[in-house]
Amino acid sequence: LFFPALQKDLDSKLFGQHLAKKVILNAVSGFISNPKPKKPLTLSLHGWTGTGKNFVSKIIAENIYEGGLNSDYVHLFVATLHFPHASNITLYKDQLQLWIRGNVSACGRSIFIFDEMDKMHAGLIDAIKPFLDYYDHVDGVSYQKAIFIFLSNAGAERITDVALDFWRSGKQREEIKLKDMEPALSVSAFNNKNSGFWHSSLIDRNLIDYFVPFLPLEYKHLKMCIRVEMQARGFEIDEDIVTKVADEMTFFPKEERVFSDKGCKTVFTKLDYYYDD
Ligand SMILES: Nc1ncnc2c1ncn2[C@@H]1O[C@H](COP(=O)(O)OP(=O)(O)OP(=O)(O)O)[C@@H](O)[C@H]1O
């Protein structure tokens, strides 16, 4: 495979996401090794909160640019932070287009990450659409080497249902295939009021290259996240504390308690309690 460093990072750092790992590795290494892509790479990452969507985006960025998210060529937009007021949409739209254009003119291989896609105003999605398409140039600028990564919780409930079905029938999580997730990531799934129909306008025009499902995380994955954090803080791994922190998290569904409802997101603050001196 073309991108051994990315593979190594995903294998060692990303827990419990065999589907996402595979799709992302193929998509990114294929795209980077293609000298003349016909359109920018567009990835849409879906899943429950705290399951690794931002984390993976960071790993991708770090493998392409030194400094990762801090690189001048990597841009992160968070809908509620950068585009908070619906009344300013026209302004945001112009700014966003100028910004994307300016950055891609300076570096063709710019990376744009849009977090909270499901909270993004439809007008803003329209504003980025032309950049995602199969055009050689848009006003003299070629966007074909750029990478756009969209993050959202859209489809998360359906992804979780599929994972739960597998769990209930005693099958291994790793047996879940991409094809099992197709219904969860289909146009109809996004067309309900909860996930917003932002997606259908991108899907209809085939502007998204890959839909990447993130599975809800289990107890054992939380423990893995906690161990990583302990080591990062320079502590020996203390399995007693690992268990205590993992036990403090809440799991769903109520009866079976299989999946963490915050993913790995809050394990780190819970750890503070044990190392507060
Ligand atoms: N699958 C995972 N493997 C390893 N670490 C993970 C995983 N998922 C989450 N983490 C850890 O938890 C932190 C929070 O996860 P992250 O921000 O990636 O969640 P997210 O899926 O983007 O959530 P949200 O939908 O709420 O934005 C990460 O920075 C990482 O340290």
The ligand as an SDF file (V2000), in Angstrom:
LIG
                    3D

 31 33  0  0  0  0  0  0  0  0999 V2000
  -11.9090    5.3020   18.0150 N   0  0  0  0  0  0  0  0  0  0  0  0
  -11.0490    5.9580   18.8010 C   0  0  0  0  0  0  0  0  0  0  0  0
   -9.7860    5.4870   18.9900 N   0  0  0  0  0  0  0  0  0  0  0  0
   -8.9190    6.1470   19.7860 C   0  0  0  0  0  0  0  0  0  0  0  0
   -9.2110    7.2960   20.4370 N   0  0  0  0  0  0  0  0  0  0  0  0
  -10.4360    7.8200   20.2680 C   0  0  0  0  0  0  0  0  0  0  0  0
  -11.4090    7.1800   19.4500 C   0  0  0  0  0  0  0  0  0  0  0  0
  -12.5290    7.9140   19.4780 N   0  0  0  0  0  0  0  0  0  0  0  0
  -12.2820    8.9650   20.2650 C   0  0  0  0  0  0  0  0  0  0  0  0
  -11.0170    8.9150   20.7510 N   0  0  0  0  0  0  0  0  0  0  0  0
  -10.4190    9.8870   21.6800 C   0  0  0  0  0  0  0  0  0  0  0  0
  -11.4470   10.7380   22.1570 O   0  0  0  0  0  0  0  0  0  0  0  0
  -11.2370   12.0840   21.7300 C   0  0  0  0  0  0  0  0  0  0  0  0
  -12.5450   12.6840   21.2750 C   0  0  0  0  0  0  0  0  0  0  0  0
  -12.9560   12.0750   20.0680 O   0  0  0  0  0  0  0  0  0  0  0  0
  -13.2960   12.9070   18.7380 P   0  0  0  0  0  0  0  0  0  0  0  0
  -13.1730   14.3560   19.0110 O   0  0  0  0  0  0  0  0  0  0  0  0
  -12.5290   12.3610   17.6000 O   0  0  0  0  0  0  0  0  0  0  0  0
  -14.8270   12.5330   18.5970 O   0  0  0  0  0  0  0  0  0  0  0  0
  -15.8300   12.8830   17.4120 P   0  0  0  0  0  0  0  0  0  0  0  0
  -16.2600   11.5860   16.8150 O   0  0  0  0  0  0  0  0  0  0  0  0
  -15.2500   13.8830   16.5200 O   0  0  0  0  0  0  0  0  0  0  0  0
  -17.0570   13.4470   18.2650 O   0  0  0  0  0  0  0  0  0  0  0  0
  -18.1630   14.5970   17.9490 P   0  0  0  0  0  0  0  0  0  0  0  0
  -19.1720   13.9790   17.0440 O   0  0  0  0  0  0  0  0  0  0  0  0
  -18.7570   14.8650   19.2970 O   0  0  0  0  0  0  0  0  0  0  0  0
  -17.4490   15.7660   17.3750 O   0  0  0  0  0  0  0  0  0  0  0  0
  -10.1920   11.9890   20.6400 C   0  0  0  0  0  0  0  0  0  0  0  0
   -9.3830   13.1330   20.6140 O   0  0  0  0  0  0  0  0  0  0  0  0
   -9.4010   10.7680   21.0040 C   0  0  0  0  0  0  0  0  0  0  0  0
   -8.4130   11.1000   21.9570 O   0  0  0  0  0  0  0  0  0  0  0  0
  1  2  1  0
  2  3  1  0
  2  7  2  0
  3  4  2  0
  4  5  1  0
  5  6  2  0
  6  7  1  0
  6 10  1  0
  7  8  1  0
  8  9  2  0
  9 10  1  0
 10 11  1  0
 11 12  1  0
 11 30  1  0
 12 13  1  0
 13 14  1  0
 13 28  1  0
 14 15  1  0
 15 16  1  0
 16 17  2  0
 16 18  1  0
 16 19  1  0
 19 20  1  0
 20 21  2  0
 20 22  1  0
 20 23  1  0
 23 24  1  0
 24 25  2  0
 24 26  1  0
 24 27  1  0
 28 29  1  0
 28 30  1  0
 30 31  1  0
M  END
$$$$
